Amino acid sequence: MRFFTPWGLLGLLAVPAIIFMYLLKQKYKETKVPSLYLWKKAIPESKAQEPWQKLRKNILMFLQIAAAAVLAFALGSPYIMGKTQVVDYVLALDCSISMQARDVAESRFVAAKKDMLRLVDEAAPETTFSFVLLGEEPSLVLSGTQEKQEILRCIQDTQVTDGGVAWDKAKEILEAERDVLGGQIVVFTDDYGSMGDLPVEEQVYNKGGNNSALSLLSYSEQEDGLSVLTRLENWGVGGEEKTVTLYVDNAVFDTKSFLLERGESKDVTFRGVPKDANSIMVRLFPEDDLMTDNMRYVGVSSSSSERVLLVTENNMFLEKALSLIDNVELYKASPEKMTGISGYGLYIFDGCLPEKMPDDGFILLLNPPENAYVTMGEKKNITATARMLDNTGLADISTISFEVSKARALNANWGKPLIRSGGDSLAVFGEYQGKKTAVFGFDLHDSDLPLNAGFPILFYRLMEWYFPDGEGALTQHQAGETISFSLRPETEKAWVITPQGGKMVVAPPFPSLPYTQTSKTGFYSLVEEDGSGTQTTQIFGINPKTEGESDLTLKGEQKTVEGGQAKTVHAGKSMRNLLLLLLCAILIIEWRVNCREH
């Protein structure tokens, strides 16, 4: 016999303590009585109480000693070695927003964690576990561990998010881990069928909660102020009055109420919001089984113009295209006057470069001479049609194609291609030493791009990339998304302040680090500081995912799956439960004997 917790055997010290108690002399006091007749009858009993006498046979003492010994052995968790069948587990926990629903006691997430902790705690020794968190970015937390305490701690520390689950990626991780571990996949979630044809055991927590949600929030500038639009969707009980309250800079601005049937949606508009507002929030009342999707947040971006300097001999095409962009304040200079320039958000050099590049601002180079930004090939004739690439992230430009007569192929390890002709990159863009930079390897006059209907669209989207505004501005994102910040060219330090008051530095280094701590909704702030210590703050909202999450009704059908393949291992078979049953039996007998004697 072996012991998992040998320190429990310290309980055997109770055995001599019990014996010592039976040997102790009981204290007494003198008392006057009218007769000794009856007291003589009690002499044999009093003899039994004399100290340090030889122990008599006392069944109660033996039962108490047995109970103490059995309890000590049970605390030691004894086991005997033997062969046993063990199933390994790949455990997956759904951390999406719908798991916060309170149609299950406490919440779906809390109930799932409790059952997962119980499964691990009751699993046989030598059971191997892997643990996967299911979220917008599913992750393998533990792989192939037999340390129960480690996986119990990981499960206990797991927090629910306000986002969704990337089920396709989750399926790939679970399938790969099952192939390595060879065990049973157990998914703790709130719907059936999320894993498709992958054989998994689904532990589902769903009682069809009552829920309504705000699924959209946006604003637009009007003559009388900002117009705010939100959308109310009802997946719960029909005929209930729903109230939407608008908050501007954390103060109540307006309230509207509606009656919605189940499955019905309603667009709600608020007008006259001050243009100088910094933040807008909408909230839905009354509360329901899922409260997180009752609120949405958006920051209000500034609409100031950006100063752009175009240095060119005479490029009327480019000048005309840039002058049509609303938030661009265009300035023009000749190459002879480009020394010592500063104070602009973007510098465009067409066919020229200054001896010293500006310290501030972003850079756009058109047909430049040799430079430190890119490696340039020899100028050559181009026969293949030049095309915009599909995966640039710039909207509405992938269909643009044009002809160019001469160009130089570009190579830049800091950027990605924007325009290709055959196998050559004719334009690249990205961040060079912390500054947004784009380089074109051809003269616009050597192409028919300026005559193409997509020419103004291309430069409009480029200006949006340099200076995000409107849809591209940092105003709101979905929980779980990774955010890449577009910092000002003069920024030397930048950090994010969370709704809880936490602070995370995102720059330096440059380019800024992607921000991934977006699992919780609320207002966040991006703070940028330049060399003089001047700070600018942009508020943005992180909003809950509602699509596929706010409808709390049970989806899919339960499927029967075969259990995971068991393995035979030499493991300890615990005897603790058997000893605890024996202890209960001894205590019952001791109680019965004690009742009879008294």
N, C-alpha and C positions, 0 to 999 in steps of 0.2 A: 504494500500500500504506500502511496505517495501523497503529498499534500501540495495544493496550489498555494495556500497561505499558511505556512507553518506557524506564524506568530499566533494563530488562533489557539494553538495548544497551550498557550499561557493560561487559558481558562482552567486547566487541570489544577492550578493552585487553589481552586475553590474546594477540592477534595480534603486536604488537611485542615482547611478552615472549618469545614462542616464537622469533622471529627473533633477538632479542638472545642467547638461550641458544645458538643455533647459531653466533654470532659469537665467543663467549667463548673465551679461550685455556685449554686444559686444563692443570692443574698436573702437573709431573713431578719426579723426584728422580734424582740421579746414582747409578749403580750400576756396580761393576767386573764385567766379563764376560770369559771366557777367549778369545772370538773375536768379530770384528766382521762376519764373513762374512754371517751371517743378518740382522744388524741393518741392513746396507746394503739388503737387500731391502725393509725396512720404511720406508725413507726417504720413498717417495711417500706413504705413508699418514700419516706424521708431518707432511709438508708441508701436508696437508689440515687439520691442527690449528693451523696458525699463526694468531694472532689478527688480527682486523680485515681478513682477506683477502676478496676478492670471493666472494660466495656462489655455490657450485656448485648445479647442479640436483640437488635431494634430494627424492625423492618422499615420504619420511616427513615432511619439514618441511611440504611443501605439503598433505599429508593432515591433519596436525595443525592447520595454520592454517585449513583448510576446516572441520574439526570445531569449532574454537573459534568461528568466525564463525557457523556454523549454530546452535550452542548459544546464542549471544548473541541471534540473531534469534528463536529459539524462546522465550527468556525474555522478549522484548519482546512476545510474543503478537500477531503480525501478523495482519491481516485485510484482506480486500478487500470493498468495498461491492458489494451486488447484491440482487436480489429473492429473497425466501425465504418459505416457508409456515410460519406460526407458530400454535400453538394456545395460547390463554390457559387458565389453570387457576383453579378455585375449590377450594382444598385444605381438607379437614376432617380433624382428628385426634381420635380417640376417646380421651378422658382418664379413662374410667370405671375402677372398681376391677378389673374382669375383665381389663383390659389389663396388670395387674401379673403375671398368670400366667406361670410359668416353664416351660411346656411348649414354648416357643420359646426359642432361644438367648438368654441374658441375661433377656429378658422380651418379651412381645408388644409392649409400649409402646416399648422400646428398638429393636426390629427395625423397627417402623413409622416411628419418627423417622429412622432411618438411611436407609430407602428414600425417605422424603419429602425429606430433605436431598439425596440423590443426584438425584432428579427435578429439583429446583430448580437444582442445580449444573450439570446437563447440559442444561438447557433452552436453546433458542436465544436470542440477544440479541433485545431488544424483546418478549419474552414478558411478559405481564401476569399478576400473581398476586393472589388474595385468600386470606386465611387465617382459618379458623373453628375455634375450640376447642369440642369437644363435651363438655358436662358437665351438671350439674343446671341451670345457667344458661348455655346456649350463648351464645357471644359472637363477634362479628366483630372480630378483632384487627387485620388489615390489609385494605385494600380498594383494588384496582386499582393496585398498585405494580409498577414494573419494576426496583426496586432489589433485586438479588439478596442483597446483604449484609444488608439490613434484614430480609428474610423468613427468611434462614438463621439470623440471630441470634434471631428470635422463635421459630422452631421449636426451636432448641437450648435456649432458656430455658424451654420449656414443661415443666411437671411433671404427672405423673399424680395423680389424686385418689382418694379412698376412697368416692366416691359413684357415682351412675349418670349417665344421659344423658336429658334431656328431648327425646325424638326428634321429637315434633310441633313443638316450637319450633325445633329444629335444622333441620327440613325447611323451615320458613317462611323462615329466614335464608338457607339455601343456595339456595332457589328464587329469592328476591328478588335475591341477589347474582349468580346466573347470568343473570338477565334484564338486569341492568345491564352485566355484563362480557361476556356472550355466549360464555363458554368452556365447558370440560369440568369437571364436578364429579368430584373424586376423593376418596373417603372411605377413610381408613386406620382399620380397625376389626377386630373379631374375630368377627363374624357377618354372614351375608347377609340382605338383605331388610329392614333396619331403616328404610330410607327409603321403603318402600312402592312406589308407582308412579312416584316421581321418578327419571328416568333418571340414574343415577350409575355411575361406575366404582368398584367396591369392591375395595380391596386388603385381603385378609383374612388374619389371623395367628391360626391356631387349629389345634392338634394334639390337641384333646380331652383336656385335662389332668385329672389325678386330684385331686379336691377334696372336702373336707367342711367344714361351716361351723356356727357358732353363730348362729342367726337370731333369737333373742329373749332378753331378760334383763329380769326384773322382780322386785319384792319386795313382800311384804305383812307387816303387823305381826300377830304371834300372841302368845299368852300366854307361850310359852317363848322369845320373841325374834322375829327377822325370818325369814320363810320366803322363800327365793330360788328362782326358777324360771328355767331356761334351756332352749332347744330345740336339739338336735343333729340336723343333717340331713346325709345322706351322698349325694353325687352321683358318688363315685369308685368305686374297687375295693371290692367287697363282701367281707365276712368278715374285715376288718381290725379289730383292737382299737383303740378310740378312748377316750382318757382325758380327762375334763373336770376341771379343777382350779379351785377357788374361792379367790379372794384377797379378804381383808377388810382394808382399810387397808394394802394392799401386802404383807400377810403371808399365807402359805398357811393356809387354814382347813380344807379338806376336798378329797378327790379321789375320783372314781368312774369306773369303766371299763365299756365296753359293746362288744358285737359288733353291727355294723349291716350289712345288705345294701345294695346299690346302690338308691337311691331311697327308702330307709327313713328315718324320723325318730323321735326319742325325746325326750320331755320329762324333764328331770332336775331334781330338787328337792333343795335343801339346807336343813336346819332348824337352829334354835338360834343363828342369827347375832346377835351382840350388838346391842341396840337403839341403842346410842350410836355405832355405826359411822358413818363419814363417806363411805366409798366401797366399792364392790363391783365386782370384775372376775372374769370367767371366761375360761379359756384352754383351747384344745383341743390335744392332742398325739396322734400325732406330727405334725410339719410336713408340708405337702403342696405342691401347685403354686401355691396362692394362700394366703399366710400371713396377710394382713390380716384376713380374715373368720374367723380362728381365735380372735379375742378380742372381747369386748364389755365395755362400761363403763357404770356407773350411779352417780350420786351419791345419797346418802341425805338426804332433806329432813327438817328438824325438824318436829315435830308440835305446836309450842306454839300456844296460843290467842291470838287477836287481840282486843284491847280495842276495843269498838264503843260509842259514845255515841249514844243515841237521844234527841233533844230533841223532845218532842211534848206536846200537851195530853192527848190520850187516844186513841191509835191502837192498840187491842188487836189488830187484825188483823196489823199490821206487827210488833208486839212478839212475838206468838205465832210468826210465821213465822221471825223471827230467832233466837228462843230454841231452835228445833229444830236449828240448824246446829251441828255438833260443835265446830268450831274457832273459834267466836265466843263471846267473853265479853262479854255484853250489859250495859250500864249505861243508866240512864234518868234524864232530867232534864226539868224543866218549862222553858218559855221564859223565865220570870222569873230562872232561875238559870244562864243560859248565858253570862254575861260572864266573861272571864278563864279560859276552860276550855282545858286542854291535856293531853297525855299519852295520847291515844287514836290508834289506827291508822285509824279511820274515824269521821267525824262525820255523823250523819243529822239533817237539819233538816226537820221536817214542818210546813209552813205558816208558818215563821218564819225569820228570819236574825238573827244577832248584829250589833252595830254594827261589830265588828272580827272578821274570820274568823280561826280558829286558824292559827298558823304551821306546825303539824305536821299529819300525818294526811291521809287522802283525804276527799272530800266527796260526799255524796248529798243532793240537794235534792228535796223533794216539795211541789208546789204553792207555790213560793216567791213572795215579792213581787218587785218590780223589783230587778234585780241586775246585776253586771258580768259574770256568767258567760254568759248567753244573752240574745238579743233576744226579747222576749215580745210576742205579739199581744194583742188585746183578748179577754177571756173571752167565749166564745160557746157556743151550743148545738151539740152534736155529734150528727149524725144517722147518719153512716156508722159501721159496726162498726170498732173499733180492733183492729189486728192487729200481732203481732210480725213483724219482717222476717226474711228467710231468711239474709242474709249478715252477720249480726252477729258470728259467731264463738262465740256462746254456745250450748251444746248443749241440745237437747230443748225449745226454747221456740218454734220457728217455727210450731207448730200452735196456739199460744195465741191466742184472740180473745175479745173482751169488749165490752160496751156501756158508754159513758160519756156522761153527760148534759151536763156543761159542762167546758170545757178551754180552755187558751191555746196557740196554735201557737208552736213554738220554732224558733229559728234560731241555730246555733253553728258558726262556721267551724273550730273546733278539734275537733269531734266528729262522729259519724255517727248517723243516726237509729236508734232502738231500736223505737219504736212509731209507727205511722202510722194516721191515719183519713182516708180520702180522699187529698187532696194535702197534708195537714197533718202535721207531725212533732209528736207529743205527748210524746215522750221522746227524749233524746239522751244519748250517753256517749262518753268519750274522755279525753284528757289535756289539762288546762288549766294552763298555766304549770308543767308538770312534775309535776302531781298528777292522779291518776285521779279523774275527776269524772263524775257522772251527774245529770241533771235531769229530773224528771217535771213536766209542765205541767198537772196536774190533781190534785184531792183524791181519794184512794182512796175516800172515802165517797160521792163523786159517780159511782161506777162500780160494776159488779158484779164487778170483778177479784178482790177478796178472797174472793168466793164461788166463784171458778173453781178447778178442781183444779190448774191450772197456776200459781196464785199463789205457793205455797211453792217451786215449782221455779224460777220466775223469780228470786226473791230468793236462792235457793241458788246459782244460776249467777252472779248478780251478785257474791255474796260470793266465789265462786271466781275471778272476774275481778279483784276487788280484792286478794285474798290467795290466789294459786295454791297448791294443795296436792294431794297425791295425783297423779292423772293430769295435772293442769295445772301441777304444780310443775316447777321447773327441775332435772330430774334426768338426762335424756338426750335427745339429738336425733340425727338421721341426718346423716351427712357430706353437705355441700353445702347444707344448709338454712340459711335466714336466721332468726336468733333475735331476737325482740323481748323485751327484759328487762322484768320487772315489778319496779321498784325500790321500796324502802321510802320512805315519805313524808318521812322525816327525812334521806335521803341527799343529800349535797352533791357527792360525787365517786364515780365508779364506774369500774372497769377490769377487763379480762379477762386472766388469765395463761394462756398456752398450755402444752401439754405440753412444748414446747421451752424454756420459760422466758421467752418473749416477753411483752410487755405492750402492750395496746391500750386507750386511754381511750374509754369509751362515754358518759360523762356528766361534766360538762356538755358540750353543752347538754341541756336537758330539753324534751320527752321524750328519753329516751336514744336514741342512734344504733342502728339495727339492726346486729347483728353478723353479718358475712358470711364471716369467715375460718374456715370450718369444713370445709375440704377434707380435713383429716387427722384420723384417729381418735385417741382418748386421753382423759385427764382434763383438763378445763379448770376454772378457778376464777373465779367472779364475786366481786369484792371491792367492798364498799360502805363508804363512810366518811361519818360525819355531822359536824356542825359542831364537836363536841368532840374529833374525831380518833378516835373509837371505830370500829373496823372489824368488819364481819361478812363471813364467807366462805361461799359456797355452791359445792360441787364438783358439776360435771355432766359427763356423758360424751358424747362424739361417737362414734357407732358406724358401722361400714361398712354400705353397702347390700348386702343379700344377694338380695333378690327380683329375678330376672332377670339376676343378675350371678354368683352363686356356682356355678351350673351351667355348667361350662366346655365342655360338648359343643358341637360346631358346629351352628348352627341356620340354617335357610333354605337356599335353593338359589341357585347362581350364575346370573346372567342376563347375556345378551349385550347390550351397549348400543353404539350408534354413537358414534364419537369426536366430540369437540367441533368446531365449525365453525372451519376454519383461516382465517387472514387473511394477506394478502400485504403484507409490509412491506419497506422498504429497510433491510437490516441487514448487518452485517459478517459475512463468512464466515471463520471462523478457519482459519489455515494452520499452527497450532502442531503439530497431530498429524502433518501431512505433513512438517514440518521435523524432528520427532523421529524419524520413520522414516528420513529422509535421514541424520540423524546416526548412527543405528545402522548404516546401510550403510557410511558412511565409516569408522567405528571398526572394523568387521569387516575392511574392506580394509586399513586401517592395521596391524591385527594380523597379517594374512596376509603383508604385505610385510615386516614386522619379523621374522617367523618365517623367511622365506626368506633374509634378509640375515645372520641369525645362526644 
